[in-house]
Amino acid sequence: SWKDKVFPQKPKAILVISGQWDTSFPAVNIVHRNDTIYDFYGFPDRMYKLKYPAPGAPELALRVKELLMGSGFKRVDEDRERGLDHGAWVPLMLMYPEADIPVCQLSVQSKRDGNYHYNLGKALAPLKGEGVLIMGSGSATHNLRAPRIVDGIVPWALEFDTWLKDALLQGKYEDVNCYQEKAPHAKMAHPCPDHFYPLQVAMGAAGENAKAKLIHHSWQLGSLSYASYQFNSAS
């Protein structure tokens, strides 16, 4: 339902900020054709046969680097071999199964904080006017070591997810940036912040007065929230 109900226009290119790519400094992948990276284990064999051969977006990658360095980020690395990790190709396979839109990725820095990633996003705001879809790919809750249940939702996950939803829909982006101090069960919901920081990048790119909209919400294994949000710029 992505193209029918959420985002009908076809972007010129897609920038994915994925929690699966964590580096010391911001990095972009500069390739002409994206390989499919199987950065997961223990799944059925058919998962490792899926392909998403989207074109690379080297011009967009260099534009991202230009914007970041122009906004005060002193170092942005270029990776000329990396393809798309599963934080990128799994959702894109459902959103754009034709794999005909150029895609590049930008890494997160888990040793930095939410405000840093929000500012990373603010630097990327001009891309919205250049036909680029900016997508943060992580998870609203992401504790893979938490006990897994079949029925119901564990209370800590529900409390964190509800807090996040309320903060986003009310535009309390500063609270979201400081979620580790503000949110209930923050460390339980995200033992490592790598899968949360893509959200701050998307928020920053949308702008201070952007409106958040919940476009999908589902749960798996009692503690993994797949809440997904769209940010519409005030302008």
Secondary structure, DSSP 4 states (H G I P E B T S, - for coil): -IIIII--SPPSEEEEEEEEEE-SS-EEE--SBPPBP----SS-GGGGG----PBB-HHHHHHHHHHHHHTT----EEESS--B-HHHHHHHHHH-TT--S-EEEEEE-TTS-HHHHHHHHHHTGGGGGGTEEEEEE--SS--TTSPP-SSS--HHHHHHHHHHHHHHHTT-HHHHHTHHHHSTTHHHH-SSGGGTHHHHHHHHHH-TTPEEEEEE--EETTTEE--EEEEE---
